[in-house]
């Protein structure tokens, strides 16, 4: 990848080129504090899945995914839900192709066991994207520091997975209000950390820990969601 020449990314192809550098076995943490960061992430991953023929599995915790999709419709963006393979964790609203359902479970190891059973349905067929949305909601229900730390340890076990391209999208405003903010531990576990912030009508992407910093010789990227996704057009 060449250093980024344009000051602002304005096309979907440019974003897809960035995503192509996410590798199986790595964990990317996306810290969102922007107005529509989650919507942008989902839109681009669906497009990447479709164009690159890489399955997209969404671990939807407590109906977070349906909320993002509703926002996208209001913004004028229609998502091809057939590209979404969804593992429902709690919640009642179903979107996409449901691979399986997991009832809410505070015990992190029981939860991990149930999740692994569902992921077996997609494994063995090559790389796939595993996007987790609503993680901050799950962590909010942990009763103590031990429960939080145990759950974070199960995330660490994903490192080295030779098929899963793991992406965790979290809302930093929610994590910051928890009695124990797990963000520093999540950042330590992740191989890449990307922060999304509002910057006027643009979105600022801060590469806090990423190979893209070296590849592009940049630590900050600006994206125009309106032009990339044709919002409000």
C-alpha positions as a printed NumPy array, in Angstrom:
array([[  0.   ,   0.   ,   0.   ],
       [  1.294,   3.439,  -0.963],
       [  1.151,   6.399,   1.409],
       [ -2.267,   8.046,   1.268],
       [ -2.118,  11.031,  -1.08 ],
       [ -5.662,  12.414,  -0.841],
       [ -6.532,  14.462,   2.255],
       [ -9.997,  12.876,   2.513],
       [-11.257,   9.4  ,   1.525],
       [-14.334,   9.818,  -0.656],
       [-14.879,   6.393,  -2.248],
       [-15.87 ,   2.942,  -1.052],
       [-12.993,   1.324,  -2.973],
       [-10.459,   3.288,  -0.911],
       [-11.983,   1.995,   2.328],
       [-12.138,  -1.576,   1.007],
       [ -8.429,  -1.331,   0.265],
       [ -7.823,  -0.476,   3.928],
       [ -9.943,  -3.42 ,   5.112],
       [ -7.962,  -5.801,   2.898],
       [ -5.046,  -5.395,   5.333],
       [ -7.039,  -6.953,   8.204],
       [ -5.622, -10.457,   8.58 ],
       [ -7.002, -13.703,  10.076],
       [ -5.746, -14.287,  13.59 ],
       [ -5.623, -10.585,  14.403],
       [ -8.043,  -8.645,  16.585],
       [ -9.072,  -5.143,  15.55 ],
       [-10.697,  -2.94 ,  18.182],
       [-12.817,  -0.102,  16.774],
       [-13.51 ,   2.535,  19.413],
       [-16.448,   4.62 ,  18.297],
       [-17.313,   8.017,  19.7  ],
       [-18.614,   9.431,  16.416],
       [-22.271,   9.924,  15.496],
       [-22.425,   7.267,  12.778],
       [-19.219,   5.257,  13.153],
       [-20.996,   1.959,  13.726],
       [-23.159,   2.484,  10.673],
       [-20.104,   3.215,   8.516],
       [-18.277,   0.11 ,   9.784],
       [-21.213,  -2.191,   9.052],
       [-21.846,  -0.687,   5.61 ],
       [-18.24 ,  -1.071,   4.511],
       [-17.872,  -4.607,   5.891],
       [-21.045,  -5.725,   4.095],
       [-19.676,  -4.272,   0.862],
       [-16.294,  -5.917,   1.43 ],
       [-17.961,  -9.267,   2.128],
       [-19.952,  -9.008,  -1.083],
       [-17.098,  -7.911,  -3.363],
       [-14.39 , -10.17 ,  -1.913],
       [-16.632, -13.2  ,  -1.246],
       [-15.541, -13.296,   2.403],
       [-18.4  , -14.365,   4.727],
       [-19.436, -11.787,   7.332],
       [-20.559, -13.202,  10.685],
       [-22.065, -10.673,  13.088],
       [-22.251, -11.496,  16.783],
       [-25.249,  -9.326,  17.636],
       [-25.451,  -8.657,  21.367],
       [-28.778,  -7.372,  22.693],
       [-30.216,  -6.141,  19.364],
       [-27.365,  -3.768,  18.534],
       [-27.252,  -4.757,  14.849],
       [-30.964,  -4.029,  14.121],
       [-30.496,  -0.572,  15.637],
       [-27.581,   0.191,  13.288],
       [-29.534,  -1.083,  10.271],
       [-32.524,   1.107,  11.173],
       [-30.233,   4.142,  11.354],
       [-28.788,   3.278,   7.929],
       [-32.242,   3.115,   6.363],
       [-33.051,   6.548,   7.773],
       [-29.777,   7.805,   6.256],
       [-30.84 ,   6.489,   2.862],
       [-28.53 ,   3.456,   2.762],
       [-29.994,   0.027,   2.074],
       [-27.97 ,  -2.914,   3.357],
       [-28.046,  -6.276,   1.604],
       [-29.032,  -8.334,   4.651],
       [-28.395, -11.563,   2.745],
       [-24.68 , -10.828,   3.304],
       [-25.171, -10.94 ,   7.082],
       [-24.79 , -14.237,   8.931],
       [-25.966, -13.433,  12.434],
       [-25.425, -15.064,  15.811],
       [-28.036, -13.586,  18.143],
       [-26.972, -13.058,  21.745],
       [-30.068, -12.164,  23.727],
       [-32.496,  -9.681,  22.208],
       [-35.616, -10.3  ,  20.138],
       [-35.169,  -8.45 ,  16.812],
       [-33.924, -10.645,  13.985],
       [-32.179,  -9.414,  10.839],
       [-30.021, -11.185,   8.264],
       [-29.53 , -14.946,   8.116],
       [-29.643, -16.307,  11.659],
       [-26.88 , -18.881,  12.187],
       [-27.848, -19.486,  15.787],
       [-29.085, -18.011,  19.053],
       [-27.33 , -17.772,  22.397],
       [-29.206, -16.855,  25.551],
       [-27.576, -14.263,  27.799],
       [-24.944, -15.958,  29.939],
       [-22.796, -14.183,  32.549],
       [-20.395, -17.123,  32.773],
       [-17.801, -16.231,  30.132],
       [-16.66 , -19.803,  29.54 ],
       [-20.19 , -21.12 ,  29.048],
       [-20.78 , -18.223,  26.656],
       [-17.575, -19.001,  24.746],
       [-18.525, -22.676,  24.454],
       [-21.927, -21.788,  22.999],
       [-20.368, -19.295,  20.594],
       [-17.797, -21.809,  19.377],
       [-20.591, -24.261,  18.57 ],
       [-22.272, -21.669,  16.35 ],
       [-19.022, -20.645,  14.633],
       [-18.412, -24.266,  13.62 ],
       [-21.144, -23.71 ,  11.022],
       [-18.925, -21.278,   9.115],
       [-15.426, -22.558,   9.877],
       [-13.405, -24.822,   7.615],
       [-14.322, -22.918,   4.456],
       [-11.608, -20.268,   4.467],
       [-11.324, -16.776,   6.005],
       [-14.384, -15.052,   7.404],
       [-15.005, -11.756,   9.175],
       [-16.259, -12.026,  12.755],
       [-17.751,  -8.67 ,  13.747],
       [-18.902,  -8.227,  17.358],
       [-21.379,  -5.419,  18.064],
       [-22.823,  -4.549,  21.472],
       [-19.875,  -5.812,  23.508],
       [-20.215,  -2.832,  25.85 ],
       [-23.785,  -3.929,  26.65 ],
       [-22.595,  -7.394,  27.596],
       [-19.845,  -5.997,  29.82 ],
       [-22.354,  -3.716,  31.554],
       [-24.105,  -6.826,  32.903],
       [-20.987,  -8.307,  34.483],
       [-21.383,  -8.214,  38.236],
       [-17.783,  -7.692,  39.239],
       [-14.209,  -7.214,  38.095],
       [-13.618, -10.981,  38.011],
       [-16.511, -11.509,  35.579],
       [-15.277,  -8.711,  33.336],
       [-11.701,  -9.964,  33.306],
       [-12.796, -13.558,  32.623],
       [-14.794, -12.435,  29.61 ],
       [-11.913, -10.337,  28.271],
       [ -9.677, -13.405,  28.573],
       [-11.95 , -15.297,  26.172],
       [-11.452, -12.51 ,  23.606],
       [ -7.688, -12.904,  23.93 ],
       [ -8.028, -16.567,  22.954],
       [ -9.088, -15.487,  19.454],
       [ -5.533, -14.357,  18.725],
       [ -3.947, -16.657,  16.162],
       [ -7.225, -17.975,  14.746],
       [ -6.176, -18.886,  11.197],
       [ -9.625, -18.184,   9.703],
       [-11.337, -15.464,  11.713],
       [-10.753, -11.774,  10.95 ],
       [-11.929, -10.484,  14.328],
       [-13.349,  -6.974,  14.667],
       [-14.854,  -5.643,  17.907],
       [-16.883,  -2.451,  17.589],
       [-17.421,  -0.712,  20.939],
       [-19.1  ,   2.509,  22.023],
       [-16.576,   4.324,  24.209],
       [-19.207,   6.521,  25.885],
       [-20.86 ,   3.42 ,  27.375],
       [-17.594,   1.797,  28.458],
       [-16.513,   5.02 ,  30.123],
       [-19.555,   4.942,  32.399],
       [-18.921,   1.42 ,  33.695],
       [-17.59 ,   0.998,  37.225],
       [-14.559,  -0.717,  35.705],
       [-13.611,   0.588,  32.264],
       [-12.187,  -2.384,  30.323],
       [-10.876,  -0.273,  27.44 ],
       [ -7.187,  -0.338,  28.454],
       [ -7.248,  -4.155,  28.638],
       [ -9.087,  -4.412,  25.309],
       [ -6.479,  -2.141,  23.725],
       [ -3.699,  -4.299,  25.121],
       [ -5.286,  -7.484,  23.723],
       [ -6.005,  -6.049,  20.264],
       [ -3.409,  -6.168,  17.512],
       [ -4.94 ,  -3.027,  15.988],
       [ -6.82 ,  -0.167,  17.628],
       [ -8.793,   2.327,  15.555],
       [-10.681,   5.29 ,  17.019],
       [-13.57 ,   7.031,  15.215],
       [-14.433,  10.661,  15.985],
       [-16.637,  13.353,  14.458],
       [-14.799,  16.103,  12.606],
       [-17.438,  18.448,  11.214],
       [-19.166,  16.624,   8.345],
       [-16.197,  14.24 ,   8.142],
       [-15.154,  11.285,  10.253],
       [-11.687,  11.209,  11.776],
       [-10.062,   7.76 ,  11.919],
       [ -7.221,   7.679,  14.425],
       [ -4.855,   4.733,  13.965],
       [ -3.816,   4.29 ,  17.596],
       [ -2.171,   0.921,  16.957],
       [ -2.152,  -0.352,  13.385],
       [  0.064,  -1.65 ,  10.605],
       [ -1.727,   0.884,   8.38 ],
       [  0.239,   3.633,  10.128],
       [  3.441,   2.247,   8.657],
       [  1.958,   1.321,   5.277],
       [  0.452,   4.745,   4.648],
       [  2.828,   6.878,   6.68 ],
       [ -0.202,   8.38 ,   8.42 ],
       [ -1.681,   8.225,  11.905],
       [ -4.971,   9.933,  11.062],
       [ -7.366,   9.432,   8.131],
       [-10.357,  11.587,   7.231],
       [-13.418,   9.994,   5.608],
       [-16.45 ,  11.637,   4.057],
       [-19.37 ,   9.286,   4.938],
       [-21.726,  11.347,   2.805],
       [-19.679,  10.714,  -0.341],
       [-18.581,   7.149,   0.45 ],
       [-22.076,   5.877,   1.201],
       [-24.119,   8.533,  -0.599],
       [-25.902,   9.491,   2.625],
       [-28.626,  12.12 ,   2.277],
       [-28.165,  12.149,  -1.509]])
